[in-house]
Amino acid sequence: MDADDIAITIETVNSEIDGDPTLAESWKISDASYETIDKLVKWMDKTYSGFVIDREHIRKHNDYNPSTLCPGALDVERVIATAKG
């Protein structure tokens, strides 16, 4: 099953490569991207009945497809904490 068939997906632009480009943690996400993701997650929470802000429901592409580095070093726990905050 493709994640795009069952999910709302958010595309991010990695702000820089810091280290080995074959490792996901090297692909950094900017603070501006985190701020935009936070706004979008909060909007989805208010808009979609049943939307849940937790690690089970907010996932990275490589949670579904481990063969990809996408979305790089995105910190899902940061996204969740900020959206709940």
C-alpha positions in Angstrom: 0.0 0.0 0.0 1.3 3.4 -0.9 1.1 6.0 1.9 -0.3 8.5 -0.6 -3.4 6.3 -0.9 -4.3 6.6 2.8 -2.7 9.8 4.0 -2.5 13.6 3.7 1.1 14.1 2.7 3.3 17.2 3.3 6.4 17.8 1.1 9.4 19.5 2.7 12.5 21.0 1.2 15.7 20.0 2.9 17.6 23.2 3.8 21.1 21.7 3.6 23.1 18.5 3.6 25.3 18.3 6.7 27.4 15.2 6.6 27.0 12.0 4.7 24.3 12.4 2.0 23.4 8.7 2.2 22.1 9.2 5.8 18.7 10.7 6.4 19.9 12.7 9.4 22.2 14.6 7.1 19.3 16.1 5.2 18.3 19.1 7.4 14.9 20.7 7.7 14.8 24.5 8.2 13.0 26.2 11.1 10.8 28.0 8.6 9.7 24.5 7.3 8.9 23.4 10.9 6.9 26.6 11.4 4.9 25.9 8.3 4.3 22.3 9.1 3.1 23.3 12.6 0.5 25.7 11.1 -0.6 23.0 8.7 -0.9 20.3 11.4 -2.9 22.7 13.7 -5.2 23.5 10.7 -5.7 19.8 9.9 -6.5 19.2 13.6 -9.2 21.8 13.5 -10.5 20.9 10.1 -10.6 17.1 10.0 -12.7 15.2 12.5 -10.7 12.3 13.9 -7.3 13.8 13.0 -5.0 12.9 15.9 -1.7 14.6 16.7 0.5 11.7 17.8 3.3 9.5 16.5 0.9 6.8 15.3 -0.8 9.3 13.0 2.0 11.7 12.1 4.6 9.7 10.2 7.5 10.2 7.9 7.6 8.8 4.3 10.4 6.4 5.4 8.1 5.0 8.1 6.1 3.6 5.2 9.0 3.0 2.8 12.3 2.4 4.6 14.2 2.4 1.3 13.9 6.2 1.0 15.7 8.9 3.0 12.7 11.1 2.6 12.0 13.4 4.5 15.5 13.5 5.9 16.1 14.6 9.4 12.5 15.7 10.1 11.9 15.5 13.8 8.3 14.2 14.2 8.4 14.5 18.0 9.2 18.2 17.5 6.3 18.5 15.1 3.9 16.8 17.6 5.1 18.8 20.6 4.8 22.1 18.8 1.4 21.4 17.4 0.1 20.3 20.8 1.8 23.2 22.5 
